[in-house]
Amino acid sequence: MTEISSLEAKEAVELIESGHHPEWIDLINNGFGGTPEGNSLENAIHEVNFPNRATIFVAKDGDKIIGYAAVMRYANNDDDKRGKLMRKAMLNLFGFIPEDEFIGVEISSIAVDEKYRGQGIGMRLYQQVVKELNPCFINGFTKNPIAVGARIKALPEYEVFWGGIPLTSDDYAFGQTVQSLYFMTKTPAEIYQVKKEKQVVSLQAQDVDIISTDLVDTSILTNEKFKIVCNAINEIQRERDDRTVFAPLICVRKDLSKKIKEQ
């Protein structure tokens, strides 16, 4: 039976360095597809080594690590610079700051062993994040429509926005939205073409000069309150040393999104 547990960043680094779980090193290096570059041990440590900022969720089958999620925490205090930005956004939204310990988290990486995919392990990792941290917002980035669908399915307590556009699992706008958004990879840019059933049917290489979508285009947003949140997340993203080129995937806890809509 698969079990999910959580580790602090220091514990995760020690576990990787122990040499007892080479399968975890392979999983981290190969989790995103393609051929990993550089030293595999150093790559694995880099994904989890954020002392005092990250919680690492690990899925095990017996003693074998078959999945993980590295989660960056935005603490609900002004000492955390990311948390401070989100607190300011929440104050602008509601006139008060929620009392939750973590005002937000960022899914910095997540992967499941390909032999175990399709068994709901990724969903359980997401759900454990919510169970333990209960963040107001879950932030992340992806170029993969399948990953968006997985987030919607795994987090019914949250409203999901991809590139600033609200999506639901039953909304045909999901497919229309995916077709209209362009996503850059580190090589050529690609556009995902999606059928109504939300299945990726083709990838087409596009001009590499297509504008990157690593920030939310707030000009397309009609909800002024949600735009405040997106602007705060954009500011966080601009400060990152390793800017991504994926579209933002933002999940807002529904009890909070309801308040946004009511104002």
N, C-alpha and C positions, 0 to 999 in steps of 0.2 A: 504493500500500500504506500502511495506517495505521501510524504509528510512535508509540510512547509514550516520553516523556522526562519528567524531573523538574527542577523549579526551586526555588530558595529563595524565600521570600516577597519579598525585595527585588528579585530578578530578575523575578518575576512582575509586581510593581507597575510596574517600568520598562518591561516589554513592553506592558502595558496602556496606559501613558501615552504610549508611542511613537506611537500612532495607526496602527500597521501591522496591527493585528488588530481592526478594529471588529466582526468576527463573534464574537469572544470576549466583547466587552462585551455584545452582544445575547444570546449564549448564557447568560451569567451572569444577566442581567436576566430572561430568559424561561424559564430552565431549570426553574423550579418551577411554571410555569403562572400564569395570571392576568395582570393588568396591573401592571407594576412601578411603584413610586412613587418620586418624587425624581429626582435627577440620575443618569443611567445610568452615567456614568463613575465617579462617586463610589461608586455601588452596587457596581460591579465591583471597584474597589480595596478596598472594605470586606471583600469575600469572601476576599481573599488576603493582606491586609496584617497579618500577624502575625510581625514580625521575630524571628528566632532560635527560633521555635516551630513554624512550618509548613513542610511540603513540598508543593508544588503539582505534581500530575501532569497532563500535557497530552497529548492525542491529536491528531495532525495527519494530514490527508490532503494530501500535498504541503506547501504552505506555509499551508494553511487549518487553523485550530484547530476541531476538531469535537467535542471533549469535554474535560472536566477533572475533577479531584477535588482539593479542598483538604483537607489532612490535618494535624491538630494532633498534635504529638508529645508523649508523656509520657516524658521522659528518665529513665533508670534511675539517678537519683541524688537526694540529699536537697535539692539546690539548686532542683529543679523541684517546685513545691508539689503539682502533680497527680501527678507521678512519686513523690513522697514518700508520698502517700496510698496509691498502689497498691503501693509497696514494703512498707508496713506491712501491707497486706492479704495480700500474698504471704507475708510472714514468718509471719503468723498461720495461713495455709493450710498451708504446707509446712515451716515451721521454718527456711527458708533463702530467699534472694532469688535468682531466676534471673540469669544473667550476661548476658542479652541487653541490647544497648545501649538499646533502647526497651522499657519495660515495658508500654506501651500507646500507642495512637493513637486519635484521634477523627476520623471522617469528617465534617467540618463542612459540606461541600456537594459535590455531584457532579451533573453534567448531561452529556447527549449531544445533539448537534444532532438534531432530530426526523427529518431526512432520512437520518440514518445509524443510527437505532435498529433493533434487531433483528439487528445484525451482530456482536454480542458485544463491542462497544467498552467498555461499562460493566464487563463481566466482566474484560477485559484491564486496565482501570484498577485494579480491586481487586487483581488478581493482581500488578501491578507494585508496589503498596503493600507486599504481603507479601514480594515478592522483594527489595526494597530495604531495608525496615525490619524485617521479621520480628518484629512485636510480639507480646507475650504475649496482649494483649487488643486487640480492635478495638471501639471504642465508637461509637455513633451514635444517631440518633432518627428515627423515621418514623411516619406514619399510614397508609402505603400497603402493603397486603399484597404487592403486586407487587414492591416494593423488598425486602421480607423474602425472598421467593422468589429474587430475583436474588442476594442475599447468600449464601444457602444454596448455590446453584448455583456461584457464583464462588469460594467458599472452602471446598473440601472438607477442608482441613487444620484447619478450625475447627468447633467446636460452636456453634450459633446459639441465642441466647435472646432472645425478644421479649416485653417486659413481664415478664421473669423466668421465662418458661415455655420449656423446651427444645423445639425444633422440628427436624424433618428433612424433606427433600423428599418422602419416601415415607410420611410419617405423616399419617393422616387427621385426627389431633388438630390439625393445622395449621388446617384449615378450621373445626373446632369452636372452636378458640381465638380465631380472628379474629372469629367470630360473637359471642363472649362478651365481647370487649373493646371499650370505647368510646374514641374518639379525638377530641380537640377541635381545631378549627381556630381561626383568629383571628376568624372570624365564627360561624356556628352550629356546634355539635358534630355529628358524623356517626358513623354506625355502618356498617361495611362488612359486607355479607352475602356469603358466599363459598360456592360449590358445592364438591363433593368434588374437582373438577378444579382447585380453587384459583383460579378466575376470579372477579373481582368482578362481581356481577350487578346490584347496585343500591346507591344511596346514599340514606339516609333522614335528613333533618334531624331533630335531636333537641333537647331542652331545653338551652339554653346553660348551665344551672346544673349540668350533669353534672360530677362531680369530674374535674379534670385528671389525666392519667396520665403526666406528664412525669418522674416518679420511679418506680423499681421498687417495687411493693408486696411487700416482703419477707415479709409475713405469709403469703403463699401458697406460699412456697418450702419444700420439704422437705429440701433439701440444705443443711445448716448451714454447710458450708465455702463453697459458692457464695454463700450469703447474706452472708458477710463481704465478698466482692468487690462485690456489689451495693450494700451499705451504703457502701463507699468511693466508688463511682461516684455514688451519691445525694449524698454530701457534696460531690463536685466540682460536681455539677449545681446544688446550692443556692447555690454561690458565684458562679454565672454571672450577669452583669448582664442578659443577654438570655435569660431562661428560656424554653425551648421548651415547647410543649404537645403534643409527640409522645411515643409510647411508646418506652422505651429499647430499642435493638437492640444486644445485646452478643455478641461472638464471642470464644470462648475457644479458644486453640490446643489441639488435641486431646491433644498430649503432656502438657499441663498439666491439662486436664480429667480425663484418665485418672488422674492422681495424686490429684486431688480425690476421685474416686470410690473410690479404693483406701484412703483414710484413714477 
